[in-house]
């Protein structure tokens, strides 16, 4: 795998992790990230 490809996948993974953490933090308020 080329370094650029690897970086791309690392960034995508970090974005997904962040979105999950954000959704988990909002859950007690009854909101979803889309609201």
PDB file with one MODEL, atoms N, CA, C and O in Angstrom:
MODEL        1
ATOM      1  N   UNK A   1       0.845  -1.188   0.000  1.00  0.00           N
ATOM      2  CA  UNK A   1       0.000   0.000   0.000  1.00  0.00           C
ATOM      3  C   UNK A   1       0.888   1.248   0.000  1.00  0.00           C
ATOM      4  O   UNK A   1       1.865   1.326   0.744  1.00  0.00           O
ATOM      5  N   UNK A   2       0.538   2.207  -0.832  1.00  0.00           N
ATOM      6  CA  UNK A   2       1.321   3.454  -0.887  1.00  0.00           C
ATOM      7  C   UNK A   2       1.068   4.294   0.364  1.00  0.00           C
ATOM      8  O   UNK A   2      -0.014   4.233   0.949  1.00  0.00           O
ATOM      9  N   UNK A   3       2.061   5.074   0.770  1.00  0.00           N
ATOM     10  CA  UNK A   3       1.883   5.922   1.968  1.00  0.00           C
ATOM     11  C   UNK A   3       0.662   6.835   1.870  1.00  0.00           C
ATOM     12  O   UNK A   3      -0.021   7.057   2.870  1.00  0.00           O
ATOM     13  N   UNK A   4       0.381   7.362   0.687  1.00  0.00           N
ATOM     14  CA  UNK A   4      -0.773   8.255   0.532  1.00  0.00           C
ATOM     15  C   UNK A   4      -2.078   7.503   0.785  1.00  0.00           C
ATOM     16  O   UNK A   4      -2.998   8.027   1.412  1.00  0.00           O
ATOM     17  N   UNK A   5      -2.143   6.268   0.288  1.00  0.00           N
ATOM     18  CA  UNK A   5      -3.332   5.442   0.517  1.00  0.00           C
ATOM     19  C   UNK A   5      -3.506   5.149   1.999  1.00  0.00           C
ATOM     20  O   UNK A   5      -4.608   5.233   2.542  1.00  0.00           O
ATOM     21  N   UNK A   6      -2.397   4.805   2.640  1.00  0.00           N
ATOM     22  CA  UNK A   6      -2.442   4.485   4.060  1.00  0.00           C
ATOM     23  C   UNK A   6      -2.939   5.689   4.856  1.00  0.00           C
ATOM     24  O   UNK A   6      -3.763   5.545   5.759  1.00  0.00           O
ATOM     25  N   UNK A   7      -2.442   6.865   4.521  1.00  0.00           N
ATOM     26  CA  UNK A   7      -2.859   8.087   5.205  1.00  0.00           C
ATOM     27  C   UNK A   7      -4.356   8.317   5.017  1.00  0.00           C
ATOM     28  O   UNK A   7      -5.062   8.701   5.949  1.00  0.00           O
ATOM     29  N   UNK A   8      -4.825   8.076   3.796  1.00  0.00           N
ATOM     30  CA  UNK A   8      -6.248   8.269   3.508  1.00  0.00           C
ATOM     31  C   UNK A   8      -7.110   7.375   4.391  1.00  0.00           C
ATOM     32  O   UNK A   8      -8.118   7.819   4.942  1.00  0.00           O
ATOM     33  N   UNK A   9      -6.703   6.101   4.523  1.00  0.00           N
ATOM     34  CA  UNK A   9      -7.490   5.180   5.341  1.00  0.00           C
ATOM     35  C   UNK A   9      -7.409   5.533   6.821  1.00  0.00           C
ATOM     36  O   UNK A   9      -8.389   5.376   7.549  1.00  0.00           O
ATOM     37  N   UNK A  10      -6.257   6.006   7.271  1.00  0.00           N
ATOM     38  CA  UNK A  10      -6.128   6.425   8.671  1.00  0.00           C
ATOM     39  C   UNK A  10      -7.051   7.610   8.954  1.00  0.00           C
ATOM     40  O   UNK A  10      -7.689   7.668  10.005  1.00  0.00           O
ATOM     41  N   UNK A  11      -7.118   8.550   8.017  1.00  0.00           N
ATOM     42  CA  UNK A  11      -7.987   9.722   8.198  1.00  0.00           C
ATOM     43  C   UNK A  11      -9.454   9.298   8.204  1.00  0.00           C
ATOM     44  O   UNK A  11     -10.231   9.762   9.038  1.00  0.00           O
ATOM     45  N   UNK A  12      -9.830   8.422   7.284  1.00  0.00           N
ATOM     46  CA  UNK A  12     -11.217   7.950   7.248  1.00  0.00           C
ATOM     47  C   UNK A  12     -11.584   7.246   8.549  1.00  0.00           C
ATOM     48  O   UNK A  12     -12.675   7.445   9.083  1.00  0.00           O
ATOM     49  N   UNK A  13     -10.672   6.426   9.056  1.00  0.00           N
ATOM     50  CA  UNK A  13     -10.912   5.718  10.313  1.00  0.00           C
ATOM     51  C   UNK A  13     -11.081   6.688  11.467  1.00  0.00           C
ATOM     52  O   UNK A  13     -11.954   6.503  12.315  1.00  0.00           O
ATOM     53  N   UNK A  14     -10.254   7.715  11.504  1.00  0.00           N
ATOM     54  CA  UNK A  14     -10.340   8.707  12.580  1.00  0.00           C
ATOM     55  C   UNK A  14     -11.665   9.467  12.504  1.00  0.00           C
ATOM     56  O   UNK A  14     -12.268   9.768  13.534  1.00  0.00           O
ATOM     57  N   UNK A  15     -12.110   9.773  11.300  1.00  0.00           N
ATOM     58  CA  UNK A  15     -13.390  10.473  11.144  1.00  0.00           C
ATOM     59  C   UNK A  15     -14.540   9.606  11.641  1.00  0.00           C
ATOM     60  O   UNK A  15     -15.456  10.098  12.300  1.00  0.00           O
ATOM     61  N   UNK A  16     -14.489   8.299  11.319  1.00  0.00           N
ATOM     62  CA  UNK A  16     -15.548   7.401  11.788  1.00  0.00           C
ATOM     63  C   UNK A  16     -15.550   7.288  13.299  1.00  0.00           C
ATOM     64  O   UNK A  16     -16.609   7.303  13.925  1.00  0.00           O
ATOM     65  N   UNK A  17     -14.357   7.174  13.895  1.00  0.00           N
ATOM     66  CA  UNK A  17     -14.253   7.105  15.360  1.00  0.00           C
ATOM     67  C   UNK A  17     -14.825   8.371  15.984  1.00  0.00           C
ATOM     68  O   UNK A  17     -15.566   8.304  16.965  1.00  0.00           O
ATOM     69  N   UNK A  18     -14.485   9.519  15.419  1.00  0.00           N
ATOM     70  CA  UNK A  18     -14.977  10.787  15.940  1.00  0.00           C
ATOM     71  C   UNK A  18     -16.493  10.883  15.844  1.00  0.00           C
ATOM     72  O   UNK A  18     -17.148  11.357  16.772  1.00  0.00           O
ATOM     73  N   UNK A  19     -17.047  10.439  14.731  1.00  0.00           N
ATOM     74  CA  UNK A  19     -18.495  10.474  14.551  1.00  0.00           C
ATOM     75  C   UNK A  19     -19.186   9.574  15.574  1.00  0.00           C
ATOM     76  O   UNK A  19     -20.240   9.923  16.105  1.00  0.00           O
ATOM     77  N   UNK A  20     -18.583   8.411  15.847  1.00  0.00           N
ATOM     78  CA  UNK A  20     -19.154   7.506  16.854  1.00  0.00           C
ATOM     79  C   UNK A  20     -19.120   8.135  18.241  1.00  0.00           C
ATOM     80  O   UNK A  20     -20.099   8.053  18.983  1.00  0.00           O
ATOM     81  N   UNK A  21     -18.009   8.758  18.594  1.00  0.00           N
ATOM     82  CA  UNK A  21     -17.874   9.393  19.911  1.00  0.00           C
ATOM     83  C   UNK A  21     -18.868  10.550  20.039  1.00  0.00           C
ATOM     84  O   UNK A  21     -19.469  10.738  21.097  1.00  0.00           O
ATOM     85  N   UNK A  22     -19.039  11.315  18.974  1.00  0.00           N
ATOM     86  CA  UNK A  22     -19.977  12.441  18.964  1.00  0.00           C
ATOM     87  C   UNK A  22     -21.406  11.935  19.172  1.00  0.00           C
ATOM     88  O   UNK A  22     -22.162  12.499  19.963  1.00  0.00           O
ATOM     89  N   UNK A  23     -21.771  10.869  18.458  1.00  0.00           N
ATOM     90  CA  UNK A  23     -23.108  10.295  18.597  1.00  0.00           C
ATOM     91  C   UNK A  23     -23.324   9.777  20.016  1.00  0.00           C
ATOM     92  O   UNK A  23     -24.402   9.953  20.584  1.00  0.00           O
ATOM     93  N   UNK A  24     -22.305   9.139  20.590  1.00  0.00           N
ATOM     94  CA  UNK A  24     -22.416   8.610  21.953  1.00  0.00           C
ATOM     95  C   UNK A  24     -22.578   9.748  22.955  1.00  0.00           C
ATOM     96  O   UNK A  24     -23.325   9.614  23.925  1.00  0.00           O
ATOM     97  N   UNK A  25     -21.892  10.862  22.735  1.00  0.00           N
ATOM     98  CA  UNK A  25     -21.989  12.002  23.647  1.00  0.00           C
ATOM     99  C   UNK A  25     -23.368  12.656  23.561  1.00  0.00           C
ATOM    100  O   UNK A  25     -23.877  13.161  24.562  1.00  0.00           O
ATOM    101  N   UNK A  26     -23.972  12.650  22.377  1.00  0.00           N
ATOM    102  CA  UNK A  26     -25.285  13.272  22.202  1.00  0.00           C
ATOM    103  C   UNK A  26     -26.432  12.365  22.638  1.00  0.00           C
ATOM    104  O   UNK A  26     -27.523  12.852  22.933  1.00  0.00           O
ATOM    105  N   UNK A  27     -26.205  11.072  22.683  1.00  0.00           N
ATOM    106  CA  UNK A  27     -27.274  10.113  22.966  1.00  0.00           C
ATOM    107  C   UNK A  27     -28.094  10.457  24.216  1.00  0.00           C
ATOM    108  O   UNK A  27     -29.322  10.396  24.155  1.00  0.00           O
ATOM    109  N   UNK A  28     -27.469  10.815  25.347  1.00  0.00           N
ATOM    110  CA  UNK A  28     -28.273  11.121  26.542  1.00  0.00           C
ATOM    111  C   UNK A  28     -29.227  12.301  26.361  1.00  0.00           C
ATOM    112  O   UNK A  28     -30.214  12.412  27.089  1.00  0.00           O
ATOM    113  N   UNK A  29     -28.950  13.170  25.412  1.00  0.00           N
ATOM    114  CA  UNK A  29     -29.816  14.328  25.181  1.00  0.00           C
ATOM    115  C   UNK A  29     -30.973  13.975  24.249  1.00  0.00           C
ATOM    116  O   UNK A  29     -31.885  14.780  24.059  1.00  0.00           O
ATOM    117  N   UNK A  30     -30.939  12.779  23.671  1.00  0.00           N
ATOM    118  CA  UNK A  30     -31.987  12.360  22.756  1.00  0.00           C
ATOM    119  C   UNK A  30     -31.783  12.873  21.343  1.00  0.00           C
ATOM    120  O   UNK A  30     -32.642  12.684  20.481  1.00  0.00           O
ATOM    121  N   UNK A  31     -30.647  13.524  21.098  1.00  0.00           N
ATOM    122  CA  UNK A  31     -30.361  14.042  19.759  1.00  0.00           C
ATOM    123  C   UNK A  31     -29.493  13.066  18.979  1.00  0.00           C
ATOM    124  O   UNK A  31     -28.783  12.243  19.557  1.00  0.00           O
ATOM    125  N   UNK A  32     -29.563  13.171  17.670  1.00  0.00           N
ATOM    126  CA  UNK A  32     -28.658  12.413  16.811  1.00  0.00           C
ATOM    127  C   UNK A  32     -27.722  13.423  16.153  1.00  0.00           C
ATOM    128  O   UNK A  32     -28.048  14.610  16.106  1.00  0.00           O
ATOM    129  N   UNK A  33     -26.579  12.991  15.649  1.00  0.00           N
ATOM    130  CA  UNK A  33     -25.650  13.932  15.008  1.00  0.00           C
ATOM    131  C   UNK A  33     -26.286  14.713  13.851  1.00  0.00           C
ATOM    132  O   UNK A  33     -25.855  15.826  13.547  1.00  0.00           O
ATOM    133  N   UNK A  34     -27.295  14.144  13.213  1.00  0.00           N
ATOM    134  CA  UNK A  34     -27.920  14.805  12.069  1.00  0.00           C
ATOM    135  C   UNK A  34     -28.824  15.964  12.486  1.00  0.00           C
ATOM    136  O   UNK A  34     -29.189  16.792  11.651  1.00  0.00           O
ATOM    137  N   UNK A  35     -29.187  16.031  13.760  1.00  0.00           N
ATOM    138  CA  UNK A  35     -30.097  17.092  14.187  1.00  0.00           C
ATOM    139  C   UNK A  35     -29.304  18.316  14.484  1.00  0.00           C
ATOM    140  O   UNK A  35     -29.870  19.341  14.863  1.00  0.00           O
TER     141      UNK A  35
ENDMDL
END
